[in-house]
Structure formats: structure tokens, C-alpha cells
């Protein structure tokens, strides 16, 4: 065999080995990328499920808050009604005059007894 031919054959073998190694490296990287994609898809699924749970919990809390808010408004209205019923519309001076008249009437009643 011609030494030049042997050298060309050796170069071709080396090139073939390099190509094979490059393909193996590419395959390993592609396989690793596929594994990462699978892992990310699984994580996304987990996060979406968690999001659904949190959204349900949030809706429940919103409903509870709405109920509590309605209860608060009802109690506030009741409080206003009760405080306004205690305030008969008399001024402080008129109340004092009324108290004094009641005391006078009670004194007269007691004196007649």
C-alpha cells in the first residue's frame, strides 16, 4: 500500500471517530435536554395543581370575608339604630331640665305620701 493512501485511510478513520464522538456527545446532550424538559413539565404540572388549590382557598377566604363584611355592616347599622334610639333628640340642657322636673315631681309625690 502506498504510504499516502495509508495516511488518507488513517485520516478518514480519525474523522469517522471524531464524527462518532460528536454524535455521541450530541445524543447525550439531547437526552439530558429531554430529561430536563420532562422534569420542567412535571414541575409545571405540580405548580398548576398547587395554583388551583390556592385559588380555591382564596375564593373561600373571599367568600368568608364577604360574609364577615355583611355581618359587620349589619352590626354597625344595629349599633347606629340602638345609639340613635337612646338619643331622644333632646339637647343636654333639655335633658337636665327634664331630670329636674322629674325630681320635683318625685319630691311632690313623696311629700303627699
BAFI-3210 file (N, C-alpha, C; in Angstrom, 3 decimals, decimal comma, padded with zeros to 6 digits):
// residues 113
n [1|2|3|4|5|6|7|8|9|10|11|12|13|14|15|16|17|18|19|20|21|22|23|24|25|26|27|28|29|30|31|32|33|34|35|36|37|38|39|40|41|42|43|44|45|46|47|48|49|50|51|52|53|54|55|56|57|58|59|60|61|62|63|64|65|66|67|68|69|70|71|72|73|74|75|76|77|78|79|80|81|82|83|84|85|86|87|88|89|90|91|92|93|94|95|96|97|98|99|100|101|102|103|104|105|106|107|108|109|110|111|112|113]
n.u [000,831|000,334|002,054|000,873|-001,769|-002,313|-002,094|-004,241|-006,326|-006,024|-006,576|-009,234|-010,342|-009,813|-011,338|-013,865|-014,063|-014,055|-016,402|-018,216|-017,833|-018,690|-021,364|-022,200|-021,783|-023,599|-025,978|-026,050|-026,305|-028,749|-030,404|-030,105|-031,254|-033,864|-034,586|-034,497|-036,556|-038,728|-038,685|-039,176|-041,729|-043,140|-042,794|-044,134|-046,725|-047,161|-047,004|-049,190|-051,298|-051,027|-051,535|-054,254|-055,324|-054,643|-056,066|-058,692|-058,730|-058,316|-060,685|-062,509|-061,718|-062,310|-065,091|-065,701|-064,780|-066,560|-068,952|-068,362|-068,027|-070,613|-071,916|-070,605|-071,485|-074,220|-074,195|-073,109|-075,095|-077,121|-076,007|-075,912|-078,637|-079,414|-077,937|-079,007|-081,605|-081,356|-080,634|-082,714|-083,159|-083,124|-081,445|-078,528|-079,059|-081,859|-082,347|-081,342|-083,125|-085,450|-084,813|-084,634|-087,318|-088,528|-087,431|-088,503|-091,225|-091,210|-090,468|-092,710|-094,640|-093,676|-093,928|-096,663|-097,297]
n.v [-001,182|002,179|004,765|007,244|006,644|005,098|007,037|008,701|006,919|006,587|009,204|009,332|007,423|008,633|010,962|009,798|008,704|011,055|012,218|010,294|010,500|013,165|012,871|011,138|012,805|014,840|013,352|012,611|015,152|015,909|013,964|014,627|017,175|016,486|015,082|017,191|018,798|017,114|017,004|019,717|019,962|018,301|019,711|022,072|021,080|020,298|022,824|024,071|022,560|023,169|025,881|025,813|024,794|026,866|028,972|028,081|028,145|030,885|031,877|030,826|032,201|034,793|034,602|034,105|036,517|038,279|037,492|038,083|040,829|041,626|040,907|042,633|045,105|044,851|044,692|047,186|048,892|048,141|048,981|051,754|052,220|051,483|053,313|055,678|055,440|055,717|058,293|060,781|063,001|065,267|068,120|068,580|070,426|070,435|067,847|067,980|069,818|068,289|066,166|067,565|068,409|065,915|065,105|067,060|066,434|063,866|064,524|066,001|064,010|062,264|063,935|064,101|061,585]
n.w [000,000|-000,607|001,118|001,252|000,784|003,028|004,973|004,269|004,708|007,468|008,296|007,512|009,206|011,647|011,305|011,106|013,683|015,160|014,244|015,113|017,893|018,223|017,513|019,544|021,785|021,129|021,203|023,910|025,076|023,945|025,062|027,787|027,700|026,992|029,297|031,147|030,109|030,536|033,317|033,892|032,813|034,533|036,937|036,268|036,003|038,667|039,905|038,714|039,728|042,429|042,253|041,579|043,954|045,711|044,557|044,980|047,766|048,135|047,005|048,804|051,114|050,281|050,087|052,778|053,847|052,630|053,815|056,496|056,221|055,509|057,876|059,622|058,601|059,131|061,941|062,501|061,521|063,263|065,658|065,223|065,099|067,692|069,265|068,332|069,188|071,899|072,087|072,345|070,905|072,375|073,636|075,693|077,684|077,674|078,544|081,158|082,276|082,094|083,803|086,211|086,482|086,736|089,170|090,837|090,604|091,712|094,302|095,119|094,988|096,933|099,156|099,413|100,153]
ca.u [000,000|001,007|002,027|-000,088|-003,083|-002,452|-002,319|-005,614|-007,198|-005,931|-007,310|-010,662|-010,709|-009,828|-012,512|-015,034|-014,105|-014,461|-017,826|-018,935|-017,773|-019,550|-022,759|-022,466|-021,900|-024,871|-027,036|-026,089|-026,862|-030,166|-031,058|-030,143|-032,243|-035,184|-034,839|-034,817|-037,892|-039,675|-038,686|-039,845|-043,168|-043,663|-042,846|-045,208|-047,967|-047,267|-047,308|-050,568|-052,182|-050,913|-052,228|-055,689|-055,647|-054,539|-057,183|-059,893|-058,600|-058,525|-062,112|-063,163|-061,430|-063,083|-066,482|-065,747|-064,640|-067,809|-069,931|-067,971|-068,292|-072,056|-072,225|-070,113|-072,406|-075,470|-073,965|-072,894|-076,416|-077,818|-075,394|-076,389|-080,044|-079,508|-077,441|-079,928|-082,819|-081,032|-080,573|-084,096|-083,239|-083,030|-080,113|-078,071|-079,781|-083,245|-082,324|-081,165|-084,415|-086,380|-084,414|-085,037|-088,788|-088,865|-087,064|-089,510|-092,464|-090,996|-090,483|-094,109|-095,334|-093,207|-094,475|-098,091|-097,445]
ca.v [000,000|003,460|005,463|008,335|006,006|004,696|008,275|009,133|005,993|006,931|010,468|009,038|006,719|009,654|011,812|008,984|008,622|012,387|012,375|009,405|011,129|014,350|012,387|010,634|013,974|015,476|012,470|012,743|016,470|015,878|013,139|015,432|018,234|015,853|014,819|018,476|019,192|016,260|017,463|021,008|019,733|017,760|020,814|022,966|020,409|020,410|024,219|024,369|021,928|023,989|027,132|025,549|024,681|028,208|029,771|027,649|028,675|032,321|032,107|030,548|033,327|035,941|034,377|034,330|037,961|038,911|037,182|038,876|042,228|041,817|040,838|043,881|046,181|044,653|045,086|048,633|049,500|047,876|049,868|053,105|052,261|051,469|054,571|056,766|055,298|056,245|059,744|061,107|064,249|066,382|068,658|068,316|071,356|069,968|066,639|068,427|070,395|067,172|065,465|068,410|068,353|064,587|065,139|067,876|065,653|062,792|065,170|066,323|062,736|061,784|064,798|063,778|060,241]
ca.w [000,000|-000,736|002,404|001,165|000,889|004,428|005,723|003,958|005,424|008,897|008,467|007,410|010,431|012,696|011,056|011,461|015,142|015,645|013,937|016,024|019,228|018,192|017,517|020,903|022,666|020,786|021,702|025,376|025,379|023,578|026,078|029,008|027,469|027,064|030,713|031,775|029,666|031,246|034,708|033,920|032,593|035,779|037,895|035,838|036,377|040,126|040,229|038,294|040,708|043,648|041,946|041,675|045,376|046,298|044,048|045,704|049,118|048,024|046,786|050,077|052,008|049,801|050,495|054,226|054,067|052,221|054,871|057,671|055,903|055,621|059,303|060,194|058,200|059,864|063,328|062,536|061,377|064,518|066,652|064,939|065,477|069,150|069,820|067,988|069,993|073,225|071,938|072,015|070,157|073,315|073,900|077,068|078,565|077,777|079,405|082,542|082,697|082,260|085,047|087,346|086,607|087,274|090,597|091,519|090,653|092,697|095,634|095,426|095,233|098,240|100,215|099,560|100,738]
c.u [000,867|000,937|001,032|-001,513|-003,331|-002,764|-003,738|-006,599|-007,199|-006,695|-008,816|-011,156|-010,806|-011,040|-013,795|-015,185|-014,548|-015,949|-018,659|-018,952|-018,671|-021,016|-023,135|-022,653|-023,232|-026,031|-027,176|-026,693|-028,352|-030,963|-031,170|-031,182|-033,659|-035,555|-035,219|-036,212|-038,965|-039,807|-039,438|-041,346|-043,828|-043,797|-043,967|-046,560|-048,207|-047,649|-048,728|-051,580|-052,188|-051,655|-053,741|-056,127|-055,650|-055,694|-058,491|-059,881|-058,851|-060,005|-062,889|-062,944|-062,189|-064,546|-066,641|-065,663|-065,931|-068,890|-069,637|-068,258|-069,784|-072,486|-071,794|-071,057|-073,726|-075,319|-073,764|-074,231|-077,231|-077,301|-075,887|-077,839|-080,190|-079,030|-078,361|-081,214|-082,579|-080,958|-081,939|-084,239|-083,209|-081,595|-079,749|-078,846|-081,223|-083,330|-082,187|-082,472|-085,436|-086,070|-084,864|-086,543|-089,230|-088,553|-088,087|-090,818|-092,358|-091,027|-091,904|-094,878|-094,953|-093,790|-095,958|-098,295|-097,168]
c.v [001,233|004,183|006,627|007,791|005,612|005,928|008,788|008,245|006,306|008,228|010,226|008,334|007,725|010,562|011,067|008,885|009,959|012,614|011,523|009,983|012,361|013,943|011,869|011,792|014,690|014,664|012,590|014,089|016,521|015,077|013,922|016,553|017,668|015,542|016,109|018,947|018,387|016,714|018,796|020,864|019,200|018,856|021,783|022,374|020,536|021,829|024,595|023,759|022,733|025,315|026,941|025,475|026,066|029,085|029,384|028,203|030,184|032,638|031,868|031,695|034,581|035,815|034,628|035,820|038,691|038,687|038,019|040,361|042,529|041,810|042,131|045,031|046,075|045,104|046,592|049,360|049,317|048,800|051,301|053,249|052,309|052,779|055,724|056,652|055,787|057,766|060,195|062,408|065,468|066,851|068,357|069,194|070,904|068,719|067,022|069,014|069,296|066,391|066,270|068,378|067,030|064,535|065,937|067,113|064,531|063,360|065,477|065,067|062,213|062,633|064,513|062,408|060,363]
c.w [000,000|000,619|002,408|001,354|002,340|005,274|005,496|004,702|006,919|009,188|008,424|008,674|011,577|012,544|011,442|012,971|015,734|015,423|014,886|017,434|019,296|018,236|018,901|021,875|022,417|021,348|023,210|025,785|025,061|024,605|027,396|028,876|027,555|028,509|031,451|031,387|030,386|032,704|034,822|033,705|033,852|036,834|037,554|036,214|037,888|040,524|039,833|039,255|042,005|043,455|042,071|043,135|046,027|045,829|044,730|047,125|049,131|047,846|048,078|051,060|051,584|050,211|051,990|054,545|053,711|053,285|056,108|057,438|056,014|057,087|060,002|059,864|058,957|061,313|063,468|062,432|062,657|065,618|066,464|065,375|066,993|069,762|069,489|068,796|071,415|073,198|071,444|071,250|071,069|073,418|075,345|078,064|078,771|078,662|080,879|083,090|082,965|083,533|086,278|087,553|087,195|088,767|091,395|091,677|091,685|094,117|096,052|095,769|096,611|099,370|100,440|100,198|102,186]
res [x|x|x|x|x|x|x|x|x|x|x|x|x|x|x|x|x|x|x|x|x|x|x|x|x|x|x|x|x|x|x|x|x|x|x|x|x|x|x|x|x|x|x|x|x|x|x|x|x|x|x|x|x|x|x|x|x|x|x|x|x|x|x|x|x|x|x|x|x|x|x|x|x|x|x|x|x|x|x|x|x|x|x|x|x|x|x|x|x|x|x|x|x|x|x|x|x|x|x|x|x|x|x|x|x|x|x|x|x|x|x|x|x]
***
